[in-house]
Amino acid sequence: MELYGYPLKAKFTYPKPPPTKILPATSTMAASYKNRIPYQPESISLPWMPNAYYKAAALNPTLAPLSESFPGLPPTKIIPFISERPDGVFTRHTLDDWHRSNMTNYKESETTRHNAERLRADLNRTIKDVYQQAKRTQGESTKNLGERVNDIEYWKSELCLELDAMIRETNSLTDMQKRLERALADTEGPFQVAHKCLLNREKRMGIDLVHDDVEKQLITEIKIIRSVRERLQQCLNTVNAQLMCNKEARQELEKDLADKQMGHHIDNKCYQLKNTSRGIHYYRGVERIDATISVPETWARFTDNNIFRSQSQRATSAKLRASTESVLMGTADEMWRQFSKVNDAFTSRITETANAKSKIQTHLAKTRQEIFQIETKIQVIQKTIKDKEVQLKVAQTRLDERTRRPNVELCRDTAQIRLVQEVNEINETLKNLHQCLRASEDMLQMLVRSKAVLEHDLVIKNNSLFIDQERCMGMRKTYPSTVQILGYV
């Protein structure tokens, strides 16, 4: 009887063996059919069957064919089979064979059942292990996702705190920028006053066009104002550059915060996913795609660097605000002190100009005496130059005559060397004397010019007093307040 669902076993038909008196031994028959396998035609495709079936099928007892290849007794020793039963009926197996076959089948069945039970136990244990492993693996992944979400929340809070601090610092630095712009505009008035004073003093005549202390202080005041304007402009440029740095750091924080928020949303969504969640699908090969560009160390270092950069920029910005405040205070105080110095210099200069009117005659006499002495000295220098020119002629004539010596007489003797040295010394002396002569003549011209200036100095002094007292001091009665320079209004 065949089992339901199993393919039918192939049945083989063998010719009946000739009648013999004695059947071959059971062991001999078993050895003859153990190597036999069922016939399987190549043209028929059988369904898949486990190997256990074919092993069991190979153990079915079959009658060994009577052929020349029969491994039993040799044909010459086979005892003729004499049937003692009527009608040619003979026994194929003994009763012991029958019992032995049953026992074999029982043992095989028991072994198969035992193997099946063991296999079922192994399968149950494997399924349990797989379930526990999957649960443990998924739990670890969920735990790691939860830790990742906590890390992102921590860095998000740090980024938010730093972003708020950066916004406040940027607003404070913007206010300082406006103060610098107002202070820079308020320095234009004092600069124009000092410049007009210099232009008015250029209208002085004669000797009064002197680089006196008033002019020095005015030039110093202009330099100070220009320096103040340059420093304020430099501070303004630095503040503008720092504002750009603050904005860049702020943008990096905002971008990082936006990325953190997106990553937090995605990781939180992944953290809440379960086996019963909706929207889970197969994504074949996704585990082989490595789209990551950072590791936890570089990820944390990136945000830490952004925060550190923002903190550094905030510290630099705060330090810049403090230095800018000191620059505003220092420049205002420096301009005010220089303004007072210029006014004091004007007062002193006006007093000196009034006193100089009484000393014109004394200076004029001294100038005339100096002119006489310089003229005398120029005459002495001219006579000395003429004497040296005569000596130069003598020395050069000697050298010229000695060039006409014949052949070997053209000897570079001591006399020749000394004549050459004498010519060089006289030339150098003449050069110095000419320079002294030009310097003396220049000095004479300056003394003559000073004499002319002193003769007209009375008119010039009146003009200078009018310029210093009326025009310059009239403009310098008012000055911008320190509050305006500091840019508070």
Buried (B, 14 or more C-beta within 10 A) or exposed (E): EEEEEEEEEEEEEEEEBEEBEEBBEBEBBBBBBEEEEEEEEEEEEEEEEEEEEEEBEEEEBEBBBBEEEBEBBEEEEBEEEEEEEEEEEBEEBEEEBEEBEEEEEEEEEEEEEEEEEEEEEEEEEEEEEEEEEEEEEEEEEBEEBBEBBEBBEEBBEBBEEBBEBBEEBBEEBEEBBEBBBBBBEBBEBBBEBBBBBBEBBEEBBBBBBEEBBBBEBBBBBBEBBEBBBEBBEEBBEBBEEBBEBBEEBBEBBEEBBEBBEEBBEEBBEEBEBEEEEEEEEEEEEEEEEEEEEEEEEEBBEBBEEBBEBBBEBBEBBEEBBEEBEEBBEEBBEBBBEBBEBBBEBBBEBBEEBEEBEEEBEEBBEEBBEBBEEBEEBBEEBEEBBEEBEEBBEEBBEBBEEBEEEEEEEEEEEEEBEEBEEBBEBBBEBBEEBEEBBEEBBEBBEBBBEBBEBBEEBEEBBEBBBEBBBEBBBEBBEEBBEBEBBBBEE
